[in-house]
Amino acid sequence: MPRPTWENLEPQRRERVLHAAMAEFGRHGYSGGSLNVIARDADVAKGSLFQYFTDKFDLFSHVAEQASLRIYAVMAPHLAEPRAGRSFVDHFTHLVDIWIDYMAEHPLERGVTAATTMELDPEVRKAVREPVHRLYAQGIRPLLSAAVESGELVPTADLDALLSMLVLLLPHLALAPFEPGLDAALELHGLVGEQRSAAARRLVAVVFAGSLAGVPKP
């Protein structure tokens, strides 16, 4: 948790530090990220970072949280139930398209997503991924419950298992179109437009294949 001095910092300086930290951790992760580089790029003394945060881990945790909140703020307006005439799978695929487009346009947030997903230190990984997963669950679980209620997912659908699969899928889709070698078969790297959307649709369809009920309730 940041120290009070961080909250009292002028917004422009705070954003400069956050930007530098997101860039450095996004390039090198927590383990490889350098406080010296963050301080240099933010144009602050390294000692100032310890006035704002207890230690490197405290800074990284805050960076991960802020990146997740920024992403969630963009996705939240699209997390309502599907509009009339749109199936649940179509709606969810549309959300995935928005998700991937956001990552394409926001390399800092994408880098932090990679850093939190791939961090080598198990204690650090656990500490930063748990709050991120809570945000995923907060946004996705109501959609799954609504799909059961509408009849698009079978009443016996294992929502916990579906949620777990989607929490695995979304970080993959945040990174694989932009980083080579992450996708084993669909070769997502470099795909754009309809080709990328079609590949994402295939993944979403497989996740939900065993839980779709067919015709929704009117």
Helices and strands as residue ranges (DSSP letters): H 4-7, H 11-32, H 35-42, H 46-52, H 56-75, G 76-78, H 88-105, H 107-118, H 122-150, H 159-175, H 193-208
